[in-house]
Amino acid sequence: MGNKDIIKQHLDGMAEKDKAFAERYANDAKNLDACMDYIMQRARKEATKGMAIIEDNIVYGWAAHYYQEDNLKDEKKEAKDKPKQEIATKVKISKKVKAEKKSEYIELDLFGGTV
């Protein structure tokens, strides 16, 4: 299961439990790909020396925030003005499972893959 699937599963669960969120989640103007872009933009802001570790609950909060807010600014346009080095920041949100203990992190590659 990829990161996108994990986040979708979480959002689907939220929509089942919360009618108000379900209405926002069903908004045709929003989609999961744009949600993932929003999460990556937020993660880039947290990065230090090109890396950031973001806890699952924070990532899930960003995903929910994406669907709840109507007027999120497009930070991709702002990024065009930044030096290339800043744009190429790689952020890891690690998802590591130990023998019996599950970690609180999801591992994402900002450029679309799972790390």
TORGU-917714 format. One record per residue: residue in one letter; x, y, z of N, C-alpha, C, O, CB in turn. Coordinates in steps of 0.02 Angstrom, whole numbers, padded with zeros to 5 digits, always signed. Glycine has a CB too. Example, Ala and Ser with C-alpha at 12.3 -4.5 7.8 and 13.67 -1.06 7.14 Angstrom:
<recs>
A+00660-00284+00390+00615-00225+00390+00660-00165+00390+00712-00166+00423+00565-00224+00452 S+00642-00112+00354+00684-00053+00357+00645+00002+00394+00670+00057+00402+00704-00030+00286 
</recs>
This chain:
<recs>
M+00042-00059+00000+00000+00000+00000+00045+00062+00000+00089+00068+00043-00048+00000+00061 G+00033+00106-00048+00073+00167-00053+00049+00221-00006-00004+00215+00026+00073+00193-00124 N+00088+00274-00001+00072+00330+00043+00005+00362+00026-00034+00380+00070+00127+00382+00040 K-00008+00369-00039-00070+00399-00061-00129+00356-00037-00180+00382-00015-00071+00406-00138 D-00122+00290-00042-00174+00244-00021-00185+00248+00055-00242+00245+00079-00157+00172-00041 I-00131+00255+00092-00135+00259+00165-00173+00322+00185-00216+00320+00229-00065+00259+00197 I-00157+00377+00153-00191+00440+00169-00264+00437+00148-00308+00460+00184-00155+00500+00135 K-00278+00408+00089-00347+00401+00067-00387+00358+00116-00444+00375+00132-00350+00369-00003 Q-00358+00304+00139-00391+00260+00187-00408+00299+00251-00463+00291+00278-00347+00200+00203 H-00362+00340+00274-00374+00379+00334-00431+00430+00322-00475+00437+00364-00310+00416+00355 L-00429+00464+00265-00480+00513+00249-00549+00480+00240-00599+00508+00262-00462+00552+00185 D-00550+00422+00209-00613+00385+00202-00643+00369+00270-00703+00374+00281-00601+00319+00161 G-00600+00348+00317-00622+00334+00385-00649+00396+00419-00700+00392+00454-00564+00305+00425 M-00617+00452+00410-00641+00514+00438-00709+00532+00410-00754+00553+00447-00591+00572+00425 A-00717+00523+00345-00781+00540+00312-00838+00495+00337-00895+00517+00342-00774+00533+00235 E-00822+00433+00353-00873+00387+00379-00897+00408+00448-00955+00399+00466-00846+00316+00382 K-00852+00437+00487-00867+00455+00556-00894+00526+00564-00928+00541+00613-00805+00448+00599 D-00881+00570+00516-00897+00641+00523-00934+00665+00461-00905+00672+00407-00833+00683+00534 K-00999+00678+00468-01040+00698+00411-01017+00765+00381-01016+00773+00320-01114+00703+00433 A-00998+00812+00424-00976+00877+00399-00912+00869+00358-00904+00901+00305-00963+00925+00459 F-00865+00827+00382-00804+00816+00344-00821+00779+00278-00790+00793+00227-00754+00775+00385 A-00868+00732+00281-00886+00694+00221-00910+00741+00165-00895+00729+00107-00942+00643+00237 E-00946+00794+00183-00970+00842+00133-00910+00879+00102-00909+00889+00041-01018+00894+00165 R-00862+00899+00142-00802+00932+00116-00760+00885+00074-00733+00904+00022-00760+00961+00174 Y-00755+00823+00096-00715+00772+00063-00744+00755-00006-00707+00736-00051-00710+00708+00106 A-00809+00762-00014-00842+00747-00077-00839+00805-00127-00865+00800-00182-00915+00729-00064 N-00808+00861-00108-00802+00920-00151-00765+00902-00216-00707+00880-00214-00766+00977-00114 D-00799+00911-00272-00769+00895-00337-00710+00939-00355-00669+00921-00398-00822+00900-00392 A-00705+00997-00323-00649+01043-00338-00584+01020-00305-00531+01046-00320-00667+01114-00314 K-00588+00971-00260-00530+00945-00225-00518+00873-00248-00564+00838-00266-00540+00948-00147 N-00454+00852-00246-00439+00783-00264-00377+00760-00225-00339+00801-00198-00428+00776-00340 L-00367+00695-00224-00314+00666-00184-00244+00685-00209-00198+00694-00169-00321+00592-00183 D-00236+00692-00276-00171+00712-00302-00152+00782-00278-00095+00794-00258-00170+00709-00379 A-00200+00828-00280-00187+00896-00256-00176+00895-00180-00137+00935-00154-00245+00943-00274 C-00211+00851-00145-00201+00844-00073-00129+00822-00059-00097+00849-00014-00251+00793-00044 M-00104+00774-00097-00036+00750-00088+00014+00807-00102+00064+00814-00067-00021+00690-00133 D+00000+00847-00153+00043+00905-00168+00044+00953-00109+00097+00979-00090+00018+00941-00232 Y-00015+00965-00080-00020+01010-00023+00021+00983+00036+00056+01021+00069-00094+01019-00002 I+00016+00918+00048+00055+00887+00102+00130+00896+00090+00167+00913+00136+00037+00812+00109 M+00151+00886+00028+00222+00893+00012+00245+00966+00020+00301+00978+00044+00236+00870-00060 Q+00203+01013+00001+00220+01084+00010+00230+01099+00084+00278+01134+00103+00165+01129-00019 R+00185+01074+00126+00190+01086+00197+00253+01052+00226+00287+01081+00269+00127+01060+00234 A+00267+00992+00202+00326+00955+00227+00390+00992+00207+00438+00994+00247+00327+00883+00199 R+00392+01019+00148+00452+01057+00126+00466+01115+00172+00524+01131+00185+00442+01083+00054 K+00413+01147+00198+00422+01203+00244+00454+01180+00310+00488+01219+00343+00355+01237+00259 E+00444+01118+00327+00471+01091+00390+00543+01065+00382+00577+01051+00431+00427+01035+00416 A+00565+01058+00320+00630+01026+00306+00688+01068+00332+00688+01130+00329+00638+01015+00231 T+00738+01033+00357+00802+01062+00376+00856+01023+00340+00859+00962+00346+00812+01062+00454 K+00898+01057+00303+00950+01025+00264+00920+00972+00217+00950+00919+00207+01002+00993+00310 G+00862+00988+00190+00831+00944+00141+00793+00885+00169+00768+00844+00130+00882+00919+00096 M+00787+00879+00234+00753+00821+00264+00706+00844+00319+00717+00893+00354+00805+00771+00292 A+00651+00806+00326+00605+00817+00382+00572+00752+00400+00557+00710+00356+00552+00872+00363 I+00559+00742+00463+00522+00684+00486+00457+00712+00515+00458+00751+00563+00562+00640+00538 I+00402+00692+00485+00337+00718+00505+00296+00660+00533+00289+00608+00500+00301+00753+00445 E+00268+00669+00592+00227+00617+00622+00163+00607+00583+00137+00653+00552+00211+00635+00695 D+00137+00545+00584+00076+00528+00548+00019+00576+00563-00014+00601+00518+00055+00457+00564 N+00008+00589+00628-00049+00631+00646-00044+00701+00615-00095+00732+00601-00055+00636+00721 I+00016+00726+00605+00025+00791+00573+00008+00786+00499-00027+00829+00472+00098+00816+00583 V+00032+00734+00466+00017+00724+00395-00058+00716+00384-00086+00745+00339+00055+00662+00367 Y-00090+00676+00427-00162+00667+00421-00199+00732+00433-00250+00746+00401-00186+00613+00471 G-00174+00772+00479-00204+00838+00492-00198+00883+00432-00245+00919+00415-00170+00871+00552 W-00140+00882+00398-00132+00922+00338-00181+00899+00284-00210+00940+00248-00060+00918+00312 A-00190+00833+00277-00235+00806+00227-00307+00829+00241-00342+00851+00196-00232+00728+00226 A-00328+00825+00304-00395+00848+00322-00402+00923+00310-00453+00947+00286-00410+00831+00396 H-00350+00961+00328-00350+01033+00318-00359+01051+00245-00395+01098+00228-00285+01064+00345 Y-00327+01014+00201-00334+01026+00129-00407+01024+00108-00430+01066+00070-00293+00974+00089 Y-00443+00974+00132-00513+00967+00113-00559+01016+00149-00613+01032+00124-00537+00896+00126 Q-00539+01040+00207-00581+01085+00246-00575+01158+00225-00621+01197+00237-00565+01078+00318 E-00519+01177+00196-00508+01246+00178-00524+01258+00104-00506+01218+00061-00436+01266+00192 D-00557+01313+00091-00575+01330+00022-00521+01373-00012-00513+01369-00073-00641+01366+00020 N-00486+01414+00026-00441+01463-00003-00368+01450+00013-00335+01492+00043-00460+01532+00020 L-00343+01392-00006-00272+01378+00005-00233+01408-00052-00249+01398-00111-00259+01300+00011 K-00180+01445-00036-00140+01476-00089-00097+01425-00125-00077+01374-00095-00096+01532-00060 D-00084+01437-00187-00044+01391-00228+00029+01408-00218+00054+01458-00244-00063+01395-00303 E+00063+01367-00179+00133+01380-00163+00180+01359-00219+00239+01376-00218+00152+01345-00099 K+00155+01321-00267+00197+01302-00324+00216+01363-00364+00273+01369-00387+00160+01251-00369 K+00170+01410-00371+00185+01472-00407+00240+01511-00371+00284+01540-00402+00122+01515-00415 E+00235+01513-00304+00285+01548-00265+00353+01514-00270+00405+01547-00268+00264+01552-00192 A+00353+01448-00276+00415+01410-00279+00456+01425-00342+00517+01418-00342+00401+01336-00275 K+00423+01446-00395+00458+01461-00457+00509+01518-00448+00559+01521-00484+00408+01481-00512 D+00496+01561-00400+00541+01617-00387+00599+01599-00341+00645+01639-00333+00502+01674-00357 K+00597+01540-00310+00650+01520-00264+00707+01487-00301+00696+01460-00355+00622+01473-00209 P+00767+01488-00273+00823+01453-00304+00809+01379-00312+00772+01349-00273+00886+01463-00264 K+00837+01349-00364+00826+01278-00380+00843+01233-00321+00808+01183-00310+00867+01258-00440 Q+00894+01249-00284+00915+01207-00228+00859+01201-00176+00848+01147-00148+00978+01236-00195 E+00823+01255-00163+00769+01253-00114+00710+01211-00140+00678+01176-00101+00745+01323-00097 I+00696+01214-00204+00641+01176-00233+00654+01102-00230+00608+01062-00221+00629+01198-00305 A+00716+01082-00238+00733+01011-00242+00739+00978-00174+00769+00924-00168+00798+01003-00279 T+00712+01008-00122+00715+00980-00055+00680+00913-00053+00624+00906-00078+00685+01028-00004 K+00712+00865-00023+00682+00798-00015+00663+00789+00058+00702+00801+00103+00732+00742-00038 V+00602+00769+00069+00576+00760+00136+00557+00687+00145+00525+00657+00102+00516+00807+00150 K+00576+00661+00201+00556+00592+00217+00505+00595+00274+00516+00627+00325+00617+00549+00236 I+00451+00560+00264+00404+00548+00317+00406+00473+00325+00374+00437+00288+00330+00577+00301 S+00444+00450+00373+00460+00379+00375+00404+00337+00404+00372+00357+00453+00523+00368+00415 K+00393+00280+00374+00345+00230+00399+00385+00166+00411+00398+00128+00364+00284+00217+00349 K+00405+00155+00472+00445+00097+00488+00406+00055+00538+00379+00080+00587+00514+00117+00517 V+00402-00009+00525+00367-00054+00570+00419-00100+00602+00455-00136+00567+00313-00095+00532 K+00422-00099+00668+00466-00144+00704+00428-00208+00717+00369-00213+00702+00491-00111+00771 A+00461-00257+00745+00432-00323+00756+00361-00320+00783+00316-00350+00754+00476-00363+00803 E+00350-00285+00838+00283-00282+00867+00259-00211+00877+00202-00201+00898+00281-00319+00933 K+00299-00162+00863+00281-00093+00875+00279-00055+00809+00326-00057+00770+00330-00060+00924 K+00224-00021+00797+00216+00018+00736+00242+00089+00749+00226+00119+00800+00143+00018+00713 S+00279+00115+00703+00306+00183+00709+00251+00234+00695+00198+00217+00668+00365+00193+00660 E+00263+00295+00714+00215+00349+00704+00231+00389+00640+00210+00446+00635+00214+00396+00763 Y+00267+00360+00593+00288+00398+00534+00270+00362+00470+00269+00300+00467+00363+00411+00537 I+00257+00401+00418+00247+00376+00350+00306+00401+00310+00327+00458+00319+00177+00399+00319 E+00334+00360+00268+00391+00380+00228+00369+00399+00158+00341+00357+00122+00444+00324+00226 L+00381+00461+00139+00362+00486+00073+00422+00518+00039+00465+00547+00072+00305+00537+00079 D+00424+00513-00026+00473+00547-00066+00436+00605-00099+00384+00594-00131+00508+00499-00120 L+00461+00666-00093+00427+00724-00120+00418+00721-00195+00378+00759-00223+00464+00785-00102 F+00454+00678-00228+00451+00676-00300+00408+00619-00324+00416+00595-00381+00521+00671-00330 G+00361+00595-00282+00310+00549-00305+00317+00477-00285+00270+00439-00294+00307+00552-00374 G+00372+00455-00259+00381+00385-00243+00382+00372-00169+00380+00418-00129+00444+00359-00274 T+00384+00310-00152+00391+00289-00083+00465+00275-00070+00499+00244-00110+00346+00226-00067 V+00489+00299-00014+00559+00289+00003+00566+00227+00045+00622+00209+00065+00587+00350+00040 
</recs>
